[in-house]
Amino acid sequence: MRQTKTHNLAVLVCLTLFCGSSVHADEPQKTGWPLTEAERAYVLKPEHERRPGAGEKKHLPTLWPSTPSAGFWGGTSWLDTHAKLVDYVKANQGPVDVLLVGDSITQQWGSPLDKGILNAAWMKHFGGYKTLNIGIGGDKAQNVLWRLDHGGVEGIQPRLIVLMIGNNNMFFTAETGIEAAAKGVKACVDNVRAKFPKAEIVVAKILPAHAPGNAFYEDIKKTNAALDPLKLESDPKVHVLDLWSDFTNANGTIRPALFKPDNIHLSLAGYEVYAECLKPLLEKALGGKERRGRE
């Protein structure tokens, strides 16, 4: 009996340390789409009620960015938005040249959630590639992880994935810390790598926002630096794209022409610069071979 108890304790410790399952065990459906009634009821609770440790009344903020969690905007709106993208992916099954994954900066490349067409910068440089965009404004790393596991990419076969995530995690770095935010980005990379072992992955570091001295700006800079020790490029199919110097002046201030007035989101000129930086990586990964334009 003692040996069995010891074994069970060891398994529990392992799950807690490496899988995190003991701190998000309340979620009834960890993968798959459509959602069960139990899962739907669960994810329609405010997100803070579903954070790791909430069920055990533990405060575990370092686990937030890397533990899958559905977003929440009140009511069903975030879930309805995810469902719309699931249907979009279902309508574009099979081979895809480029899959765009991220938050509002990704969404604003052009999305089925908006006008349904990719913006002028994308079309100018990559219009011949079949491109799917599953960015959702406001998403954090943990929200992307949940979407990837709940129908968000099911049935497609991307040749290249462009991931930019982490900006919205900056609102919580006072609690999570910088390293946890960086690990959330890595968790997203690991997730798409496991799902698409043959795909090339471009991880765009978080773009600067606001101004030097601003906490948001400084935390983005620190999070980007914290990605380096995680050695994402030890996988030969992962390519890290650092855009910082392309979007800032020599004194560290952002280049205003590349941003909208909120100093976070990009102007069309900003997307033009982003596209120019992406172009060599896309052309190398895809060999200049275009499958067909986005449907």
JONORNOR-V871729 format. One record per backbone hydrogen bond with DSSP energy under -1.0 kcal/mol. NH is the residue of the N-H (numbers start at 0). CO is the residue of the C=O. If there is no record, write none. Layout:
NH|CO / NH|CO
This chain:
4|0 / 5|1 / 6|2 / 7|3 / 8|4 / 9|5 / 10|6 / 11|7 / 12|8 / 13|9 / 14|10 / 15|11 / 16|12 / 17|13 / 18|14 / 19|14 / 22|19 / 26|23 / 31|148 / 39|35 / 40|36 / 41|37 / 42|38 / 43|39 / 44|41 / 48|45 / 49|46 / 52|22 / 53|50 / 56|53 / 57|52 / 62|59 / 63|60 / 66|63 / 68|141 / 76|73 / 79|75 / 80|76 / 81|77 / 82|78 / 83|79 / 84|80 / 85|81 / 86|82 / 87|83 / 88|84 / 89|85 / 90|86 / 91|88 / 93|154 / 95|156 / 96|129 / 97|129 / 98|159 / 99|131 / 100|161 / 106|102 / 107|103 / 108|105 / 109|106 / 113|110 / 115|110 / 118|108 / 122|118 / 123|119 / 124|120 / 125|121 / 126|122 / 128|125 / 131|97 / 133|99 / 135|101 / 138|135 / 143|139 / 144|140 / 145|141 / 146|142 / 147|143 / 148|144 / 151|146 / 155|152 / 156|93 / 158|95 / 159|96 / 160|199 / 161|98 / 162|201 / 163|100 / 169|166 / 171|168 / 174|171 / 175|171 / 176|172 / 180|176 / 181|177 / 182|178 / 183|179 / 184|180 / 185|181 / 186|182 / 187|183 / 188|184 / 189|185 / 190|186 / 191|187 / 192|188 / 193|189 / 194|190 / 195|191 / 198|195 / 199|158 / 200|236 / 201|160 / 202|238 / 203|162 / 204|240 / 209|262 / 213|210 / 217|213 / 218|214 / 219|215 / 220|216 / 221|217 / 222|218 / 223|219 / 224|220 / 225|221 / 230|227 / 233|230 / 234|231 / 237|234 / 238|200 / 240|202 / 246|242 / 246|243 / 248|252 / 251|248 / 254|246 / 257|254 / 258|255 / 259|264 / 262|259 / 266|257 / 270|266 / 271|267 / 272|268 / 273|269 / 274|270 / 275|271 / 276|272 / 277|273 / 278|274 / 281|277 / 282|278 / 283|279 / 284|280 / 285|281 / 286|282 / 288|285
